[in-house]
Amino acid sequence: MDFWKEGTYLGRARTGAALPHVVTVRDGEIIDITSRTAPTVRDICEMGDPAGYVRSAKGESLGSVETVMANSMAHDGQQKLPHLVSPVDLQAIKAAGVTFVVSLLERVIEEQAKGDPARADLLRGEILELVGTDLSELVPGSDAAMAVKQNLIERGIWSQYLEVGIGPDAEIFTKCQPLGSVGHGSDIGLHPVSNWNNPEPEIALAVNSRGTIIGATLGNDVNLRDVEGRSALLLGKAKDNNASASLGPFVRLFDETFGLDDVKSAEVTLEVRGPDGFVLDGTSRMSEISRTPESLVKAALGPHHQYPDGMILYLGTMFAPIKDREGPGLGFTHKIGDVVTISSPKLGALVNTVRLSTECAPWTYGVRRLMGDLAAEGLL
């Protein structure tokens, strides 16, 4: 997929040293554009014209796109060959949940099933019959949505997930801390307590501190369905674990070739290939999202909450995998060694391998270490 032949891309790569360098793609090469003017991705995102700066920035080649991306898939965290890491650094990593009707209904089913995938299959038909309407046609917070809410309350199946799915307020949560996300080729982590989990293929927006959306990337909001299904108060345990937030391979900056309308019309494809020969695939269409990307950004960032280093915002997924893997009615769950590919024609492909969070490379590179490394290279 030669997505990089058009557009303006921003990312990070390591070349053996601890400090990740800021990179772009130019004429099929990965170009290191790290400088005192912009030593971090955050600095570029805060500029008035990020794409213009990236296109004009001087730099040196680290190798071809194909070579560096292949290195990224093969690296063990120690090699000195140039390889990609998460394309963002100091930004807050936020996520919106229950933004698609399919995902909404699956969250209700998780809650009702109390983490039991076998019971979920039985409940799915019952809840769809009880809902009695096409939720995808409802505008969250509208009078019609509130009428559906009242009907569901009377039927005894109102859920906190329906509240954020069709109610006035979006669900916004913290996915991980700055510098805590992983990138293309890295392992992604599942908490060892989970026996029912899934990938969540999404588009994530790059947003500056002023609330301006300046680009987009692909993301995997790894989710533990059994943990969240037991209680929504366990959302942090279900969502925020070592290596559970994947982003990449690059942020595509908004320019004359790519903008918010492209995000809204994008299709995101998921493929899971397991060591057992199992294959799961499907496509999410951003046109089916129930809340606009702009409204989700405003729900997260504004006069009520500031992010001085900007944020990355996962937009949610409509892909709730229910294909049986182990047996009839048991649905889908990951196996260690699954290779997850999330792709979209204008954003490329993000590929990760599933491990336990306890077996993924530990997160040791924090903000203090980044500042020290930047200072040591004379970039601060």
C-alpha positions in Angstrom: 0.0 0.0 0.0 1.9 3.1 -1.3 -0.2 5.5 0.8 2.9 7.7 1.4 3.2 8.8 -2.3 0.7 11.6 -1.7 0.3 13.7 1.4 2.3 15.1 4.3 3.3 12.7 7.0 4.7 13.1 10.5 6.1 10.5 12.8 8.9 9.3 15.0 11.7 6.8 14.6 14.6 5.4 16.6 18.0 4.6 15.1 19.6 2.9 18.1 19.9 5.8 20.4 17.2 6.2 23.1 15.9 9.5 21.7 13.2 9.1 19.1 13.7 11.5 16.2 11.0 13.4 14.4 10.5 12.1 10.8 8.5 12.6 7.7 8.1 10.8 4.4 9.6 12.4 1.2 10.2 10.8 -2.2 9.9 7.3 -0.7 12.4 8.0 2.0 12.0 8.4 5.8 13.6 11.8 6.5 14.8 12.8 10.0 13.7 16.5 10.5 14.5 16.8 14.2 15.8 20.3 15.0 16.0 22.9 17.8 13.0 24.6 16.1 10.9 21.4 16.4 12.5 18.8 18.6 9.2 17.0 19.2 6.1 16.1 17.2 4.1 18.2 19.7 6.1 21.3 18.7 5.1 20.8 15.0 1.5 20.2 15.8 1.4 23.5 17.7 2.6 25.5 14.7 0.2 27.6 12.6 0.9 25.5 9.5 2.3 22.1 10.5 2.1 20.6 7.0 3.9 23.6 5.5 6.7 23.3 8.0 7.1 19.6 7.5 7.3 19.9 3.7 10.0 22.6 3.9 12.1 21.2 6.9 15.6 20.1 6.1 16.7 16.6 7.1 18.6 13.4 6.4 17.4 10.1 5.1 17.1 7.1 7.4 16.3 4.8 4.6 13.4 3.9 2.3 9.8 3.7 3.6 9.7 0.0 2.9 13.0 -0.7 4.7 12.2 1.3 7.8 8.7 -0.2 8.1 10.1 -3.7 7.6 12.7 -3.0 10.3 9.7 -1.9 12.5 8.1 -5.3 12.1 11.3 -7.2 12.8 12.8 -5.2 15.7 13.1 -6.6 19.2 13.3 -3.2 20.9 17.1 -3.3 21.0 18.3 -3.1 17.4 20.1 -0.1 15.9 18.4 -0.2 12.5 16.0 2.7 12.0 12.5 1.7 13.0 9.2 3.5 13.7 7.7 4.1 17.1 4.4 5.8 18.0 4.1 8.9 15.9 3.1 11.1 18.9 4.9 12.1 22.0 3.8 14.8 24.5 0.1 14.9 23.6 -2.5 13.5 25.9 -4.0 10.2 24.6 -7.8 10.4 24.9 -10.6 8.2 23.4 -14.3 8.5 22.7 -16.4 5.4 23.3 -19.7 4.1 22.1 -19.8 6.4 19.0 -21.3 3.8 16.6 -24.6 2.0 17.0 -23.1 -1.5 16.5 -20.5 -0.8 19.2 -23.3 0.6 21.4 -25.4 -2.5 21.3 -22.4 -4.7 22.0 -21.5 -2.6 25.1 -25.1 -3.1 26.3 -24.7 -6.8 25.7 -21.4 -7.0 27.5 -23.0 -5.3 30.5 -26.0 -7.6 30.6 -23.8 -10.7 30.1 -21.5 -9.7 33.0 -18.4 -10.7 31.0 -19.8 -14.1 29.9 -19.4 -14.5 26.0 -21.7 -17.5 25.9 -24.6 -15.6 27.6 -23.9 -12.6 25.3 -24.9 -14.6 22.2 -28.3 -15.3 23.8 -28.8 -11.8 24.9 -28.0 -10.2 21.5 -31.2 -11.3 19.8 -33.3 -10.4 22.9 -31.9 -6.8 23.2 -32.2 -6.1 19.4 -35.9 -7.1 19.6 -36.5 -5.0 22.7 -34.8 -1.8 21.3 -37.5 -1.8 18.5 -35.9 1.0 16.5 -32.9 1.8 14.3 -30.6 3.6 16.7 -28.3 4.7 13.9 -31.0 7.1 12.8 -31.1 8.8 16.2 -29.3 12.1 16.9 -27.7 11.9 20.3 -29.4 14.2 22.8 -32.4 14.8 20.5 -36.1 14.6 21.5 -36.4 11.4 19.6 -33.4 9.9 21.3 -34.8 10.9 24.7 -38.1 9.2 23.8 -36.2 6.0 23.0 -34.4 6.3 26.4 -37.7 6.6 28.2 -39.1 3.5 26.4 -36.1 1.5 27.3 -36.3 2.6 31.0 -39.9 1.4 31.0 -38.8 -2.0 29.6 -36.1 -2.4 32.2 -33.1 -2.5 29.9 -31.7 1.1 30.2 -27.9 1.0 30.3 -25.1 3.5 31.0 -23.9 2.6 27.4 -27.1 3.7 25.9 -26.8 6.9 27.9 -23.6 7.9 26.3 -24.6 6.4 22.9 -27.8 8.4 22.4 -27.8 10.8 25.4 -26.5 14.4 25.3 -23.0 13.7 26.6 -20.2 11.8 24.8 -18.0 9.3 26.6 -14.4 10.6 26.7 -11.7 8.8 28.7 -8.0 8.7 29.0 -6.5 5.8 27.0 -2.9 6.2 28.2 -0.4 8.8 29.4 1.8 10.9 27.0 4.6 8.7 25.6 2.7 5.6 26.7 1.5 4.5 23.2 3.2 2.0 20.9 3.6 2.2 17.1 3.7 0.1 14.0 5.4 -3.3 14.4 5.3 -3.2 18.2 3.6 -5.8 20.4 0.2 -4.9 21.8 -0.7 -5.9 25.3 -3.6 -7.8 27.0 -3.9 -7.8 30.8 -3.4 -11.4 31.9 -6.7 -11.5 33.8 -8.8 -11.2 30.6 -10.3 -14.1 28.8 -12.6 -12.1 26.4 -11.0 -9.2 24.5 -10.8 -7.7 21.1 -9.0 -5.1 18.9 -10.8 -1.8 18.3 -9.7 -0.4 14.9 -10.2 3.4 14.8 -9.1 6.7 13.3 -7.5 9.0 15.9 -7.3 12.7 15.4 -4.3 14.9 16.1 -5.6 18.1 17.9 -3.5 21.1 19.0 -3.9 22.9 22.2 -6.3 25.4 20.6 -8.7 22.6 19.7 -7.8 22.7 16.0 -7.8 19.3 14.3 -4.5 19.2 12.3 -4.3 15.5 11.2 -5.2 11.9 11.7 -3.7 8.5 12.2 -4.8 4.9 12.7 -5.2 3.4 16.2 -6.0 0.2 18.0 -7.9 0.9 21.3 -7.2 -2.6 22.7 -10.2 -3.6 24.9 -10.9 -6.2 27.5 -14.6 -7.0 27.1 -15.0 -9.2 30.1 -13.4 -6.7 32.5 -15.5 -3.7 31.2 -18.5 -5.9 31.1 -18.2 -6.7 34.8 -18.4 -3.0 35.7 -18.0 0.3 33.8 -16.0 1.4 36.9 -13.3 -1.0 35.6 -12.9 1.0 32.4 -9.3 2.0 33.4 -8.3 -1.7 33.9 -10.0 -2.6 30.6 -8.4 0.1 28.5 -5.1 1.3 30.0 -2.5 -1.4 30.3 1.1 -1.7 29.1 1.2 -1.5 25.3 -2.6 -1.4 25.0 -2.7 1.8 22.9 -1.3 1.6 19.4 -1.0 4.5 16.9 0.5 4.9 13.5 2.3 4.4 11.3 2.3 8.2 10.8 0.1 11.2 11.5 -1.2 12.4 8.1 -1.3 16.2 8.4 -4.2 18.2 6.9 -3.1 19.8 3.6 -4.5 20.3 0.1 -4.6 16.5 -0.4 -6.2 15.4 2.9 -8.7 17.0 5.4 -11.5 16.4 7.8 -13.9 15.4 5.0 -11.5 12.5 4.1 -11.7 11.4 7.7 -15.5 11.5 7.7 -15.7 9.4 4.6 -12.9 7.0 5.4 -13.2 3.2 5.6 -11.1 1.4 8.2 -10.3 -2.3 7.6 -9.4 -4.8 10.3 -7.7 -8.1 9.8 -6.7 -10.5 12.6 -4.6 -13.6 11.6 -4.1 -16.0 14.4 -1.5 -18.7 15.0 -4.4 -21.2 14.9 -5.2 -20.2 11.3 -8.2 -18.2 12.3 -8.9 -15.1 10.2 -11.2 -12.3 11.3 -11.9 -9.3 9.0 -14.3 -6.5 8.5 -14.7 -2.8 7.6 -15.8 0.2 9.6 -17.2 3.2 7.7 -16.7 6.6 9.4 -19.9 7.8 7.7 -21.9 5.8 10.2 -20.5 7.5 13.3 -23.3 9.0 15.5 -21.4 12.0 16.7 -19.2 14.2 14.5 -15.5 14.3 15.0 -15.8 18.0 15.7 -18.3 17.4 18.5 -16.1 14.8 20.1 -13.2 17.2 20.1 -15.3 19.9 21.7 -16.5 17.4 24.3 -12.9 16.7 25.2 -11.1 20.0 24.9 -12.4 23.6 25.4 -13.1 26.1 28.2 -13.9 23.2 30.5 -10.6 21.3 29.9 -7.3 22.4 28.4 -4.5 20.3 27.0 -1.4 22.6 26.6 0.5 20.0 24.6 -2.6 19.0 22.5 -4.2 15.6 22.3 -4.7 12.5 20.3 -8.4 11.5 20.2 -9.5 8.0 19.2 -12.9 8.4 17.5 -14.4 5.0 18.4 -15.2 1.9 16.4 -18.3 0.3 14.9 -16.4 -3.0 14.7 -17.5 -5.3 17.5 -16.2 -8.8 16.5 -18.7 -11.6 17.2 -17.4 -14.2 14.8 -17.1 -17.5 16.8 -13.6 -18.7 17.3 -13.7 -21.5 19.8 -17.2 -22.8 19.3 -20.8 -21.8 18.6 -22.0 -18.9 20.7 -18.6 -18.1 22.2 -17.8 -15.2 19.9 -14.3 -13.8 19.3 -11.4 -13.3 21.6 -7.7 -12.8 21.0 -5.0 -15.5 21.2 -1.4 -14.7 21.9 0.4 -14.3 18.6 -2.5 -12.8 16.7 -1.3 -10.3 14.1 -3.7 -7.4 13.9 -3.7 -5.1 10.8 -5.7 -1.9 10.7 -5.6 -0.1 7.4 -7.2 2.7 5.4 -6.1 3.8 1.9 -5.1 7.3 2.9 -3.5 6.5 6.2 -1.6 3.3 5.5 -1.5 0.1 7.7 -0.8 -0.3 11.4 0.3 -3.8 12.2 0.9 -5.2 15.7 1.2 -8.6 17.4 -0.8 -9.6 20.4 1.0 -10.5 23.7 0.2 -10.3 27.3 0.9 -6.8 28.7 3.3 -8.4 31.2 5.3 -9.9 28.3 5.5 -6.7 26.1 8.5 -4.5 26.5 7.9 -2.4 29.7 7.2 1.3 29.3 10.3 3.0 30.7 10.7 6.1 28.5 8.9 8.9 30.1 8.8 12.7 29.9 11.7 13.3 32.2 13.9 11.0 30.2 12.8 12.6 26.9 13.7 16.1 28.2 17.1 14.8 29.3 17.9 13.2 26.0 16.8 16.3 24.1 19.0 18.5 26.3 21.9 16.1 25.8 21.6 16.5 22.0 21.4 20.3 22.3 17.8 20.4 21.1 16.4 22.3 24.0 
